[in-house]
Amino acid sequence: MASGSGSGSLMWFRKGLRIHDNPALERAAQSTKFLYPVFIIDPHYMEPDPNAFSPGSKRAGLNRIRFLLQSLADLDLNLRKLGSRLLVLKGEPSQVLFRCLKEWDVKKLCFEYDTDPYYQALDTKVKDYASIVGIEVFSPVSHTLFNPADVIQKNGGRPPLSYQSFVKLAGQPSWASSPLSVTISSLPPVGDVGGCEISEVPTIKELGYGDIEQDEFSPFRGGESEALKRLKESINNKEWVAAFEKPKGDPSAFLKPATTTLSPYLKFGCLSSRYFYQCLQDVYRNVKRHTSPPVSLVGQLLWRDFFYTVAFGTPNFDRMTGNRICKQIPWNDNDELLVAWRDARTGYPWIDAIMIQLYKWGWMHHLARHSVACFLTRGDLFVHWEKGRDVFERLLIDSDWAINNGNWLWLSCSSFFYQYNRIYSPISFGKKYDPNGDYIKHFLPILKDMPKEYIYEPWTAPLSVQTKAKCIIGKDYPKPVVPHDSASKESRRKMAEAYSLNQKLNGKVSEEDLKKLRRKLEEDSEDTKQEVKTKRMRQKLIC
């Protein structure tokens, strides 16, 4: 392929919205007269969708879109300090790029490697075009600590399916022995943009989302500057970093969350995971003792890479059908239960408060995510994990294709974790951390006057208490959509049957097999209901 000795190079930003530790940007800036830093507003992600259940596009809620726009504005500001600026274009990315490459006489195209299936397909298209017209392409792996393809190759062509085997195979990152390049002193100027339609970073309104009114916006501000500020605050607390131990931490702490809250910045690449890793190693070298993977902060970065690697090496990773590592389970097709969960109307305050935090902030603590994901799937409602995944994918600021799907596979006991008898109680789990229900009162103000002994189970409060609290259950706040004890017992029974079928057929469960099992489970459920009815009738007759 031709070397990039031409007059211009193009840096295509997608994720990796930062200056520090950005090998693609560094290469783009080398030996070139002009540098064109580009971001393309892609309708695939950004086209407004008035029919979606929350404001935003078809794929992203407004919180994530706002976070992205803030990140782009910050990137533009940081580029301007270096004598450059961000060129924002709109349209199908490959078509926009082809036009710009031609118009600007670009001889070198640089962009960060991306493992998401959407970008894999797009990047192949772009690389093929560049090859035909003789443009040098540089696409380094810098969004993760390791190159997923390298780890898969070490494992004989298949991704490791346990965290321990991943860590053992991955070893130490090859780049970690020398300091990363975290500053750039200047960049080449932007050349003549010709007839390409360039805009400034748009506002929410300019993108076509109108004047959206929301009573509480996400406390996360997008951008590299904010990411580095938050990183510094975390790293400065050396004792906290050294003692960090997941899954400990308080999921109900919302005024000062019990984590680094850096996940949205890692998702968009406002913060380099490699730089974060290096900072953590510096802390570890200067303390007497510290926690280790999988529970330490470095352990969390390794979890991230683990999911990226498995996702990259597993066809159909984002669905049950055709996914060789996913248990085939006859989930309910009950949209009423799904909507009650999504819209925070399950009647379980702990679950509903978490879903409201998700809707308002686009973020919640990992244990809060565990609670609501378990409740929707194998815990109580037995709704398909893909449907819950779609809601998280839309509403989370830090929604990440590999990690979101990986976590839903895990929490629904469809893959990675198989102890389906271990269920997060929608009542006692939250109570353990927040006995007064302060978290619930903040996100569900309708329950703010409910006494603490009833706040997790308001349907058990006497009517006089409900009246005094100005919250009548069934009127002002819903009754539980299912009774937890019997629903979770029923879910365990279904999981046991599904696991048995998967084992019997060695994982090769067809759609027809699932239909038969679903029918059997429904018949068994009806028989159980009939037995309970008969038992009650007999007891009445005896009385």
C-alpha positions as a Python dict, from the first residue, in 0.01 Angstrom:
ca = {
    (1, 'M'): (0, 0, 0),
    (2, 'A'): (124, 349, -79),
    (3, 'S'): (303, 535, 198),
    (4, 'G'): (134, 850, 329),
    (5, 'S'): (363, 1110, 172),
    (6, 'G'): (72, 1308, 18),
    (7, 'S'): (-44, 1648, 122),
    (8, 'G'): (-324, 1548, 358),
    (9, 'S'): (-419, 1294, 624),
    (10, 'L'): (-762, 1234, 775),
    (11, 'M'): (-826, 1137, 1137),
    (12, 'W'): (-1169, 974, 1161),
    (13, 'F'): (-1303, 995, 1519),
    (14, 'R'): (-1578, 751, 1624),
    (15, 'K'): (-1501, 642, 1980),
    (16, 'G'): (-1156, 745, 2107),
    (17, 'L'): (-1279, 1104, 2156),
    (18, 'R'): (-955, 1223, 2315),
    (19, 'I'): (-608, 1365, 2256),
    (20, 'H'): (-417, 1159, 2519),
    (21, 'D'): (-301, 808, 2424),
    (22, 'N'): (-443, 827, 2074),
    (23, 'P'): (-203, 642, 1842),
    (24, 'A'): (-431, 696, 1539),
    (25, 'L'): (-420, 1075, 1589),
    (26, 'E'): (-43, 1068, 1641),
    (27, 'R'): (12, 876, 1317),
    (28, 'A'): (-229, 1105, 1129),
    (29, 'A'): (-27, 1409, 1243),
    (30, 'Q'): (309, 1269, 1126),
    (31, 'S'): (470, 1374, 794),
    (32, 'T'): (167, 1557, 663),
    (33, 'K'): (105, 1914, 549),
    (34, 'F'): (-264, 1915, 644),
    (35, 'L'): (-465, 1717, 899),
    (36, 'Y'): (-844, 1681, 874),
    (37, 'P'): (-994, 1568, 1212),
    (38, 'V'): (-1342, 1438, 1124),
    (39, 'F'): (-1651, 1321, 1310),
    (40, 'I'): (-1954, 1203, 1112),
    (41, 'I'): (-2306, 1235, 1253),
    (42, 'D'): (-2433, 891, 1153),
    (43, 'P'): (-2814, 860, 1099),
    (44, 'H'): (-2781, 491, 1198),
    (45, 'Y'): (-2726, 613, 1556),
    (46, 'M'): (-2848, 972, 1557),
    (47, 'E'): (-3166, 1003, 1346),
    (48, 'P'): (-3448, 1123, 1579),
    (49, 'D'): (-3719, 861, 1638),
    (50, 'P'): (-4051, 1010, 1757),
    (51, 'N'): (-4194, 659, 1808),
    (52, 'A'): (-3934, 541, 2060),
    (53, 'F'): (-4044, 495, 2424),
    (54, 'S'): (-3806, 771, 2540),
    (55, 'P'): (-3675, 1089, 2371),
    (56, 'G'): (-3382, 1022, 2138),
    (57, 'S'): (-3295, 831, 1823),
    (58, 'K'): (-3388, 476, 1730),
    (59, 'R'): (-3084, 338, 1914),
    (60, 'A'): (-2989, 597, 2177),
    (61, 'G'): (-3170, 790, 2446),
    (62, 'L'): (-3120, 1163, 2487),
    (63, 'N'): (-2878, 1134, 2780),
    (64, 'R'): (-2626, 942, 2568),
    (65, 'I'): (-2670, 1174, 2268),
    (66, 'R'): (-2614, 1477, 2493),
    (67, 'F'): (-2306, 1313, 2647),
    (68, 'L'): (-2166, 1247, 2298),
    (69, 'L'): (-2226, 1608, 2186),
    (70, 'Q'): (-2056, 1739, 2502),
    (71, 'S'): (-1763, 1504, 2431),
    (72, 'L'): (-1737, 1634, 2073),
    (73, 'A'): (-1748, 1999, 2188),
    (74, 'D'): (-1468, 1926, 2437),
    (75, 'L'): (-1265, 1746, 2169),
    (76, 'D'): (-1308, 2044, 1936),
    (77, 'L'): (-1189, 2279, 2212),
    (78, 'N'): (-881, 2064, 2281),
    (79, 'L'): (-801, 2037, 1909),
    (80, 'R'): (-823, 2417, 1874),
    (81, 'K'): (-565, 2456, 2154),
    (82, 'L'): (-330, 2254, 1929),
    (83, 'G'): (-395, 2463, 1619),
    (84, 'S'): (-663, 2239, 1470),
    (85, 'R'): (-1040, 2191, 1497),
    (86, 'L'): (-1307, 1921, 1463),
    (87, 'L'): (-1482, 1896, 1126),
    (88, 'V'): (-1836, 1767, 1176),
    (89, 'L'): (-2015, 1613, 877),
    (90, 'K'): (-2346, 1432, 844),
    (91, 'G'): (-2454, 1123, 646),
    (92, 'E'): (-2379, 757, 585),
    (93, 'P'): (-2015, 738, 705),
    (94, 'S'): (-1856, 548, 415),
    (95, 'Q'): (-2016, 777, 153),
    (96, 'V'): (-1914, 1091, 344),
    (97, 'L'): (-1558, 960, 387),
    (98, 'F'): (-1514, 863, 22),
    (99, 'R'): (-1621, 1213, -82),
    (100, 'C'): (-1382, 1382, 165),
    (101, 'L'): (-1086, 1156, 84),
    (102, 'K'): (-1122, 1247, -283),
    (103, 'E'): (-1194, 1619, -233),
    (104, 'W'): (-904, 1675, 11),
    (105, 'D'): (-645, 1462, -171),
    (106, 'V'): (-592, 1250, 140),
    (107, 'K'): (-308, 1000, 129),
    (108, 'K'): (-336, 868, 486),
    (109, 'L'): (-652, 764, 674),
    (110, 'C'): (-631, 689, 1049),
    (111, 'F'): (-899, 561, 1286),
    (112, 'E'): (-912, 353, 1603),
    (113, 'Y'): (-991, -17, 1554),
    (114, 'D'): (-1345, -110, 1664),
    (115, 'T'): (-1471, -462, 1737),
    (116, 'D'): (-1846, -380, 1721),
    (117, 'P'): (-2011, -568, 1431),
    (118, 'Y'): (-2148, -243, 1281),
    (119, 'Y'): (-1800, -91, 1260),
    (120, 'Q'): (-1638, -416, 1150),
    (121, 'A'): (-1860, -416, 839),
    (122, 'L'): (-1817, -40, 782),
    (123, 'D'): (-1440, -51, 825),
    (124, 'T'): (-1401, -337, 577),
    (125, 'K'): (-1587, -126, 321),
    (126, 'V'): (-1367, 178, 392),
    (127, 'K'): (-1041, -21, 387),
    (128, 'D'): (-1135, -183, 55),
    (129, 'Y'): (-1198, 159, -100),
    (130, 'A'): (-871, 300, 40),
    (131, 'S'): (-679, 3, -99),
    (132, 'I'): (-822, 59, -449),
    (133, 'V'): (-733, 431, -455),
    (134, 'G'): (-393, 391, -289),
    (135, 'I'): (-458, 552, 50),
    (136, 'E'): (-257, 429, 349),
    (137, 'V'): (-479, 308, 636),
    (138, 'F'): (-368, 294, 999),
    (139, 'S'): (-621, 145, 1245),
    (140, 'P'): (-458, 63, 1581),
    (141, 'V'): (-613, -120, 1877),
    (142, 'S'): (-634, 140, 2156),
    (143, 'H'): (-990, 114, 2291),
    (144, 'T'): (-899, -199, 2490),
    (145, 'L'): (-592, -318, 2683),
    (146, 'F'): (-544, -615, 2450),
    (147, 'N'): (-619, -698, 2090),
    (148, 'P'): (-911, -947, 2115),
    (149, 'A'): (-790, -1123, 1798),
    (150, 'D'): (-449, -1193, 1960),
    (151, 'V'): (-608, -1349, 2271),
    (152, 'I'): (-839, -1563, 2054),
    (153, 'Q'): (-543, -1677, 1843),
    (154, 'K'): (-350, -1777, 2159),
    (155, 'N'): (-652, -1990, 2255),
    (156, 'G'): (-651, -2188, 1931),
    (157, 'G'): (-903, -1968, 1746),
    (158, 'R'): (-1176, -1962, 2011),
    (159, 'P'): (-1238, -1698, 2278),
    (160, 'P'): (-1172, -1802, 2640),
    (161, 'L'): (-1510, -1837, 2814),
    (162, 'S'): (-1401, -1775, 3173),
    (163, 'Y'): (-1242, -1468, 3324),
    (164, 'Q'): (-962, -1673, 3479),
    (165, 'S'): (-864, -1834, 3149),
    (166, 'F'): (-877, -1494, 2977),
    (167, 'V'): (-645, -1332, 3235),
    (168, 'K'): (-402, -1624, 3213),
    (169, 'L'): (-395, -1613, 2830),
    (170, 'A'): (-377, -1234, 2802),
    (171, 'G'): (-86, -1188, 3044),
    (172, 'Q'): (59, -836, 3066),
    (173, 'P'): (-30, -583, 2794),
    (174, 'S'): (261, -551, 2549),
    (175, 'W'): (254, -169, 2565),
    (176, 'A'): (259, -153, 2948),
    (177, 'S'): (640, -171, 2987),
    (178, 'S'): (696, 186, 2861),
    (179, 'P'): (503, 509, 2937),
    (180, 'L'): (218, 598, 2702),
    (181, 'S'): (221, 916, 2497),
    (182, 'V'): (-34, 1135, 2672),
    (183, 'T'): (39, 1483, 2535),
    (184, 'I'): (64, 1639, 2189),
    (185, 'S'): (224, 1984, 2161),
    (186, 'S'): (72, 2086, 1826),
    (187, 'L'): (-107, 1951, 1519),
    (188, 'P'): (-79, 2034, 1147),
    (189, 'P'): (-338, 2286, 1026),
    (190, 'V'): (-668, 2191, 863),
    (191, 'G'): (-644, 2230, 484),
    (192, 'D'): (-901, 2370, 241),
    (193, 'V'): (-1228, 2178, 296),
    (194, 'G'): (-1356, 2254, -55),
    (195, 'G'): (-1716, 2161, -126),
    (196, 'C'): (-1763, 1929, 176),
    (197, 'E'): (-2040, 2047, 407),
    (198, 'I'): (-1873, 2114, 740),
    (199, 'S'): (-2057, 2220, 1055),
    (200, 'E'): (-1976, 2303, 1415),
    (201, 'V'): (-2070, 2049, 1682),
    (202, 'P'): (-2453, 2058, 1670),
    (203, 'T'): (-2688, 2114, 1961),
    (204, 'I'): (-2965, 1872, 2060),
    (205, 'K'): (-3214, 2107, 1893),
    (206, 'E'): (-3010, 2133, 1571),
    (207, 'L'): (-3010, 1754, 1545),
    (208, 'G'): (-3389, 1765, 1531),
    (209, 'Y'): (-3478, 1661, 1886),
    (210, 'G'): (-3673, 1980, 1959),
    (211, 'D'): (-3697, 2141, 2302),
    (212, 'I'): (-3694, 1843, 2533),
    (213, 'E'): (-3808, 1909, 2885),
    (214, 'Q'): (-3681, 1681, 3157),
    (215, 'D'): (-3697, 1746, 3529),
    (216, 'E'): (-3361, 1586, 3609),
    (217, 'F'): (-3070, 1540, 3369),
    (218, 'S'): (-2773, 1310, 3398),
    (219, 'P'): (-2503, 1439, 3636),
    (220, 'F'): (-2238, 1317, 3389),
    (221, 'R'): (-2079, 1575, 3162),
    (222, 'G'): (-1916, 1435, 2850),
    (223, 'G'): (-1562, 1495, 2733),
    (224, 'E'): (-1194, 1418, 2783),
    (225, 'S'): (-1141, 1716, 3018),
    (226, 'E'): (-1412, 1589, 3257),
    (227, 'A'): (-1280, 1231, 3224),
    (228, 'L'): (-925, 1330, 3324),
    (229, 'K'): (-1059, 1542, 3612),
    (230, 'R'): (-1262, 1246, 3744),
    (231, 'L'): (-968, 1011, 3695),
    (232, 'K'): (-742, 1244, 3895),
    (233, 'E'): (-999, 1263, 4178),
    (234, 'S'): (-1017, 881, 4194),
    (235, 'I'): (-642, 822, 4165),
    (236, 'N'): (-561, 1084, 4432),
    (237, 'N'): (-752, 873, 4685),
    (238, 'K'): (-480, 606, 4696),
    (239, 'E'): (-629, 418, 4994),
    (240, 'W'): (-966, 388, 4817),
    (241, 'V'): (-801, 268, 4492),
    (242, 'A'): (-590, 13, 4680),
    (243, 'A'): (-885, -120, 4879),
    (244, 'F'): (-1144, -118, 4595),
    (245, 'E'): (-1329, -448, 4596),
    (246, 'K'): (-1610, -530, 4356),
    (247, 'P'): (-1884, -654, 4403),
    (248, 'K'): (-1879, -464, 4733),
    (249, 'G'): (-2010, -109, 4722),
    (250, 'D'): (-2345, 49, 4793),
    (251, 'P'): (-2590, 42, 4499),
    (252, 'S'): (-2815, 291, 4679),
    (253, 'A'): (-2545, 562, 4710),
    (254, 'F'): (-2652, 823, 4456),
    (255, 'L'): (-2525, 1155, 4596),
    (256, 'K'): (-2171, 1014, 4595),
    (257, 'P'): (-2170, 687, 4398),
    (258, 'A'): (-1951, 408, 4538),
    (259, 'T'): (-1754, 360, 4213),
    (260, 'T'): (-1523, 565, 3990),
    (261, 'T'): (-1818, 655, 3758),
    (262, 'L'): (-1568, 646, 3470),
    (263, 'S'): (-1761, 391, 3259),
    (264, 'P'): (-1926, 649, 3025),
    (265, 'Y'): (-1585, 802, 2956),
    (266, 'L'): (-1433, 462, 2877),
    (267, 'K'): (-1730, 380, 2652),
    (268, 'F'): (-1674, 686, 2430),
    (269, 'G'): (-1296, 671, 2468),
    (270, 'C'): (-1285, 1014, 2635),
    (271, 'L'): (-1059, 826, 2875),
    (272, 'S'): (-806, 572, 2750),
    (273, 'S'): (-843, 239, 2932),
    (274, 'R'): (-468, 193, 2880),
    (275, 'Y'): (-388, 523, 3052),
    (276, 'F'): (-629, 434, 3336),
    (277, 'Y'): (-450, 96, 3371),
    (278, 'Q'): (-110, 270, 3385),
    (279, 'C'): (-231, 517, 3651),
    (280, 'L'): (-364, 230, 3864),
    (281, 'Q'): (-34, 41, 3836),
    (282, 'D'): (146, 357, 3955),
    (283, 'V'): (-78, 366, 4265),
    (284, 'Y'): (-27, -5, 4335),
    (285, 'R'): (352, 39, 4325),
    (286, 'N'): (331, 305, 4596),
    (287, 'V'): (107, 132, 4852),
    (288, 'K'): (183, -150, 5093),
    (289, 'R'): (-107, -372, 4986),
    (290, 'H'): (-390, -361, 4735),
    (291, 'T'): (-673, -579, 4608),
    (292, 'S'): (-617, -798, 4300),
    (293, 'P'): (-824, -908, 3998),
    (294, 'P'): (-1106, -995, 3961),
    (295, 'V'): (-1223, -756, 4238),
    (296, 'S'): (-969, -470, 4204),
    (297, 'L'): (-1000, -170, 3971),
    (298, 'V'): (-747, -325, 3731),
    (299, 'G'): (-967, -634, 3758),
    (300, 'Q'): (-1262, -427, 3627),
    (301, 'L'): (-1062, -319, 3322),
    (302, 'L'): (-976, -685, 3262),
    (303, 'W'): (-1349, -776, 3285),
    (304, 'R'): (-1412, -515, 3016),
    (305, 'D'): (-1149, -672, 2789),
    (306, 'F'): (-1282, -1021, 2866),
    (307, 'F'): (-1630, -928, 2737),
    (308, 'Y'): (-1481, -752, 2434),
    (309, 'T'): (-1283, -1066, 2348),
    (310, 'V'): (-1572, -1313, 2391),
    (311, 'A'): (-1808, -1083, 2198),
    (312, 'F'): (-1558, -1044, 1913),
    (313, 'G'): (-1506, -1419, 1881),
    (314, 'T'): (-1867, -1537, 1920),
    (315, 'P'): (-2106, -1519, 1621),
    (316, 'N'): (-2456, -1397, 1721),
    (317, 'F'): (-2324, -1289, 2061),
    (318, 'D'): (-2611, -1041, 2095),
    (319, 'R'): (-2892, -1297, 2069),
    (320, 'M'): (-3001, -1634, 2203),
    (321, 'T'): (-3069, -1804, 1867),
    (322, 'G'): (-2757, -1923, 1690),
    (323, 'N'): (-2533, -1827, 1984),
    (324, 'R'): (-2328, -2135, 2077),
    (325, 'I'): (-2240, -2008, 2425),
    (326, 'C'): (-2600, -1917, 2518),
    (327, 'K'): (-2846, -2151, 2694),
    (328, 'Q'): (-3171, -2185, 2500),
    (329, 'I'): (-3448, -2088, 2742),
    (330, 'P'): (-3826, -2057, 2674),
    (331, 'W'): (-3865, -1702, 2803),
    (332, 'N'): (-4213, -1547, 2838),
    (333, 'D'): (-4331, -1331, 2554),
    (334, 'N'): (-4511, -1092, 2790),
    (335, 'D'): (-4486, -731, 2677),
    (336, 'E'): (-4708, -608, 2960),
    (337, 'L'): (-4454, -724, 3218),
    (338, 'L'): (-4168, -581, 3009),
    (339, 'V'): (-4337, -238, 2987),
    (340, 'A'): (-4416, -238, 3363),
    (341, 'W'): (-4045, -304, 3430),
    (342, 'R'): (-3923, -53, 3170),
    (343, 'D'): (-4161, 222, 3290),
    (344, 'A'): (-4091, 168, 3663),
    (345, 'R'): (-4439, 31, 3741),
    (346, 'T'): (-4359, -313, 3885),
    (347, 'G'): (-4491, -224, 4231),
    (348, 'Y'): (-4151, -306, 4383),
    (349, 'P'): (-4003, 30, 4493),
    (350, 'W'): (-3640, -90, 4487),
    (351, 'I'): (-3676, -205, 4124),
    (352, 'D'): (-3880, 97, 4014),
    (353, 'A'): (-3642, 350, 4175),
    (354, 'I'): (-3347, 194, 3987),
    (355, 'M'): (-3535, 212, 3658),
    (356, 'I'): (-3618, 577, 3720),
    (357, 'Q'): (-3252, 651, 3793),
    (358, 'L'): (-3166, 478, 3464),
    (359, 'Y'): (-3425, 685, 3276),
    (360, 'K'): (-3318, 1015, 3433),
    (361, 'W'): (-2943, 974, 3468),
    (362, 'G'): (-2856, 710, 3209),
    (363, 'W'): (-2647, 537, 3475),
    (364, 'M'): (-2683, 330, 3790),
    (365, 'H'): (-2450, 128, 4017),
    (366, 'H'): (-2353, -218, 3886),
    (367, 'L'): (-2537, -394, 4172),
    (368, 'A'): (-2851, -195, 4091),
    (369, 'R'): (-2816, -317, 3730),
    (370, 'H'): (-2783, -672, 3860),
    (371, 'S'): (-3103, -635, 4066),
    (372, 'V'): (-3326, -516, 3782),
    (373, 'A'): (-3177, -754, 3522),
    (374, 'C'): (-3227, -1056, 3748),
    (375, 'F'): (-3582, -942, 3834),
    (376, 'L'): (-3681, -909, 3467),
    (377, 'T'): (-3536, -1244, 3360),
    (378, 'R'): (-3472, -1549, 3576),
    (379, 'G'): (-3574, -1388, 3905),
    (380, 'D'): (-3940, -1296, 3877),
    (381, 'L'): (-4083, -1195, 3540),
    (382, 'F'): (-3908, -1453, 3315),
    (383, 'V'): (-3895, -1206, 3024),
    (384, 'H'): (-3630, -1255, 2752),
    (385, 'W'): (-3292, -1099, 2834),
    (386, 'E'): (-3271, -952, 2481),
    (387, 'K'): (-3568, -726, 2562),
    (388, 'G'): (-3404, -596, 2879),
    (389, 'R'): (-3077, -555, 2690),
    (390, 'D'): (-3255, -333, 2435),
    (391, 'V'): (-3382, -102, 2712),
    (392, 'F'): (-3035, -75, 2870),
    (393, 'E'): (-2877, -27, 2526),
    (394, 'R'): (-3102, 271, 2466),
    (395, 'L'): (-3093, 440, 2806),
    (396, 'L'): (-2744, 383, 2946),
    (397, 'I'): (-2483, 652, 2876),
    (398, 'D'): (-2215, 385, 2907),
    (399, 'S'): (-2403, 131, 2692),
    (400, 'D'): (-2138, -75, 2521),
    (401, 'W'): (-2225, -351, 2273),
    (402, 'A'): (-1992, -618, 2415),
    (403, 'I'): (-2034, -538, 2785),
    (404, 'N'): (-2411, -484, 2779),
    (405, 'N'): (-2477, -813, 2598),
    (406, 'G'): (-2221, -995, 2814),
    (407, 'N'): (-2381, -873, 3135),
    (408, 'W'): (-2733, -970, 3024),
    (409, 'L'): (-2612, -1317, 2923),
    (410, 'W'): (-2451, -1345, 3266),
    (411, 'L'): (-2735, -1207, 3479),
    (412, 'S'): (-3003, -1412, 3304),
    (413, 'C'): (-2789, -1725, 3364),
    (414, 'S'): (-2781, -1779, 2987),
    (415, 'S'): (-2400, -1790, 2980),
    (416, 'F'): (-2089, -1745, 3200),
    (417, 'F'): (-2283, -1782, 3530),
    (418, 'Y'): (-2519, -2074, 3593),
    (419, 'Q'): (-2629, -2057, 3959),
    (420, 'Y'): (-2988, -1969, 3875),
    (421, 'N'): (-3106, -2045, 4230),
    (422, 'R'): (-2921, -1736, 4353),
    (423, 'I'): (-3170, -1453, 4308),
    (424, 'Y'): (-3153, -1085, 4403),
    (425, 'S'): (-3459, -1023, 4618),
    (426, 'P'): (-3648, -710, 4505),
    (427, 'I'): (-3722, -647, 4874),
    (428, 'S'): (-3436, -751, 5103),
    (429, 'F'): (-3137, -676, 4877),
    (430, 'G'): (-3189, -298, 4871),
    (431, 'K'): (-3294, -292, 5238),
    (432, 'K'): (-2953, -434, 5333),
    (433, 'Y'): (-2782, -117, 5204),
    (434, 'D'): (-3047, 148, 5263),
    (435, 'P'): (-3286, 49, 5547),
    (436, 'N'): (-3445, 397, 5553),
    (437, 'G'): (-3522, 387, 5181),
    (438, 'D'): (-3356, 724, 5104),
    (439, 'Y'): (-3271, 610, 4751),
    (440, 'I'): (-3634, 509, 4689),
    (441, 'K'): (-3765, 839, 4834),
    (442, 'H'): (-3535, 1038, 4604),
    (443, 'F'): (-3630, 863, 4279),
    (444, 'L'): (-3990, 774, 4378),
    (445, 'P'): (-4110, 1086, 4563),
    (446, 'I'): (-4466, 943, 4572),
    (447, 'L'): (-4332, 718, 4851),
    (448, 'K'): (-4140, 990, 5040),
    (449, 'D'): (-4382, 985, 5337),
    (450, 'M'): (-4412, 606, 5357),
    (451, 'P'): (-4269, 481, 5690),
    (452, 'K'): (-3939, 295, 5650),
    (453, 'E'): (-4086, -37, 5772),
    (454, 'Y'): (-4313, -40, 5465),
    (455, 'I'): (-4105, 142, 5204),
    (456, 'Y'): (-3976, -175, 5035),
    (457, 'E'): (-4322, -346, 5058),
    (458, 'P'): (-4577, -62, 5057),
    (459, 'W'): (-4864, -300, 4971),
    (460, 'T'): (-4829, -446, 5322),
    (461, 'A'): (-4894, -108, 5487),
    (462, 'P'): (-5240, -74, 5651),
    (463, 'L'): (-5476, 156, 5462),
    (464, 'S'): (-5454, 415, 5744),
    (465, 'V'): (-5073, 429, 5696),
    (466, 'Q'): (-5110, 457, 5317),
    (467, 'T'): (-5363, 739, 5360),
    (468, 'K'): (-5135, 929, 5599),
    (469, 'A'): (-4843, 881, 5354),
    (470, 'K'): (-5065, 1018, 5074),
    (471, 'C'): (-4996, 707, 4868),
    (472, 'I'): (-5272, 451, 4816),
    (473, 'I'): (-5132, 130, 4667),
    (474, 'G'): (-5316, 35, 4350),
    (475, 'K'): (-5409, 399, 4291),
    (476, 'D'): (-5110, 632, 4349),
    (477, 'Y'): (-4848, 358, 4317),
    (478, 'P'): (-4901, 15, 4157),
    (479, 'K'): (-4952, -316, 4333),
    (480, 'P'): (-4676, -574, 4263),
    (481, 'V'): (-4706, -715, 3909),
    (482, 'V'): (-4623, -1062, 4047),
    (483, 'P'): (-4591, -1201, 4402),
    (484, 'H'): (-4213, -1240, 4447),
    (485, 'D'): (-4210, -1568, 4643),
    (486, 'S'): (-4424, -1771, 4403),
    (487, 'A'): (-4290, -1599, 4087),
    (488, 'S'): (-3927, -1665, 4177),
    (489, 'K'): (-4011, -2026, 4269),
    (490, 'E'): (-4182, -2069, 3931),
    (491, 'S'): (-3884, -1910, 3752),
    (492, 'R'): (-3642, -2152, 3922),
    (493, 'R'): (-3856, -2445, 3810),
    (494, 'K'): (-3853, -2319, 3449),
    (495, 'M'): (-3476, -2265, 3458),
    (496, 'A'): (-3422, -2618, 3592),
    (497, 'E'): (-3633, -2765, 3308),
    (498, 'A'): (-3453, -2551, 3047),
    (499, 'Y'): (-3108, -2647, 3179),
    (500, 'S'): (-3209, -3013, 3175),
    (501, 'L'): (-3320, -2988, 2810),
    (502, 'N'): (-2997, -2806, 2709),
    (503, 'Q'): (-2791, -3079, 2878),
    (504, 'K'): (-2994, -3362, 2724),
    (505, 'L'): (-2960, -3218, 2371),
    (506, 'N'): (-2599, -3105, 2426),
    (507, 'G'): (-2696, -2738, 2366),
    (508, 'K'): (-2849, -2813, 2023),
    (509, 'V'): (-3201, -2699, 2116),
    (510, 'S'): (-3428, -2617, 1822),
    (511, 'E'): (-3713, -2365, 1811),
    (512, 'E'): (-3954, -2662, 1808),
    (513, 'D'): (-3791, -2807, 2124),
    (514, 'L'): (-3839, -2471, 2298),
    (515, 'K'): (-4205, -2453, 2190),
    (516, 'K'): (-4270, -2800, 2335),
    (517, 'L'): (-4098, -2708, 2661),
    (518, 'R'): (-4293, -2381, 2680),
    (519, 'R'): (-4622, -2575, 2638),
    (520, 'K'): (-4518, -2825, 2904),
    (521, 'L'): (-4424, -2550, 3150),
    (522, 'E'): (-4756, -2372, 3091),
    (523, 'E'): (-4950, -2698, 3150),
    (524, 'D'): (-4749, -2772, 3466),
    (525, 'S'): (-4819, -2418, 3587),
    (526, 'E'): (-5194, -2461, 3529),
    (527, 'D'): (-5187, -2796, 3714),
    (528, 'T'): (-5008, -2631, 4009),
    (529, 'K'): (-5266, -2349, 4019),
    (530, 'Q'): (-5547, -2607, 4013),
    (531, 'E'): (-5385, -2803, 4298),
    (532, 'V'): (-5359, -2485, 4509),
    (533, 'K'): (-5725, -2402, 4433),
    (534, 'T'): (-5841, -2752, 4530),
    (535, 'K'): (-5634, -2742, 4851),
    (536, 'R'): (-5795, -2409, 4952),
    (537, 'M'): (-6144, -2544, 4879),
    (538, 'R'): (-6079, -2848, 5102),
    (539, 'Q'): (-5948, -2625, 5382),
    (540, 'K'): (-6267, -2415, 5359),
    (541, 'L'): (-6485, -2726, 5379),
    (542, 'I'): (-6292, -2851, 5686),
    (543, 'C'): (-6340, -2512, 5855),
}
